[in-house]
Amino acid sequence: MTAILLFTLGTGFTQALRSFLTSIVPRDDLALLYTMISFADSVGSLCASPVLALAFSAGLKVGGLLAGLPFLVAAFLYGISALSVWSIRTPRSR
């Protein structure tokens, strides 16, 4: 039940980040922003898929608690993503 709750809390992450970045980027640069977000999303999917597949096969070989290794890897990657988002600071108004 806890895992479902955590998963549900993360489902709006991309939309919230896109909304936040839209609010701090000048209107003339929005097309570039959306292009970069889509590019990063595509590259992330291309890189994460083989990593998670490798973690899954390694977890199955070892067995035991490490059968959940893909979930640990995904949690680590989401943690890195969350830390990078939390490090973004909005520009101060003058």
N, C-alpha and C positions, 0 to 999 in steps of 0.2 A: 504494500500500500504506500509506503514511504517513497519507493522508486517512482511510482505513478505520479505522486504529488510533485516530486522534483522534476520529472519530465514535463509535466503540465506547466510548471512555472517557467521553464525554458523555451516554450513554444513561441512566445512573442518576442524573443530576443532580437531576431533579425529585423522585425518591423520597428521595434523600439529604437534600435541603433540607427536604422535608416531615417526615422523621424528626427532623432536627435541631431544627426549630421546634417540633415536638410535645414534645420533651424540655425546652424552656425555657418553655413556656406552661403556665399553671395548667390543671388538668383541666377546670374549669368553663368555660373559654374555648375548648376544642378545636373545638366546632362552629363558632364564629365564625372561628377560624383557618382551618379547612378551606374555609369559605365564601369567605373573602378570597383564599385561594390559588386556588380555582376561578375567582373573578371576575378576578383578575389574569391567569390563564392565558387566559381567554376574551378579555379586552381586548387582551392581547398578540398573540393570533392574529388578531384583527380588524385590528389596526394593522400587523402585520408582513406580512400577505399582500399588501396593495396595494404596500407599500414594496418587497418582493422582486420583485413583478411589474414594477414600474417600473424597478427595477435590471436586471432581465432584458432588458426591451425596450431600455433605454439601452445595455446591454452589447452586444446584438446589432447595434445601429445603428453603434456605434463599431468593433466587431470587434477582432481581435487578442487581446491578453491581457485586455482588458476584457470579453471574452465571459464571463469568470468573475466579473463584478461582483456577482451575487447572493451568491456564496460569500463574497466580501470583506465585504459588508454583513452577512451572517449572522454572520461571525466577529467583526465589530465589536460587534454587538448581544449576542452571547454574552460578549464581553469586558466590556461594561458590566454585564451580569448577574453575571458572576463577581466583579468588583470590588465590587459592592454586597453580595454574599453574604459575601465576605471581610471586609467592614467590620463585620459583625455580631459583637458581643461578647457572651459569655454573662455573666449577672449573677454577681457575686462572692458566694460564700456567707459569711455572717457568723457 
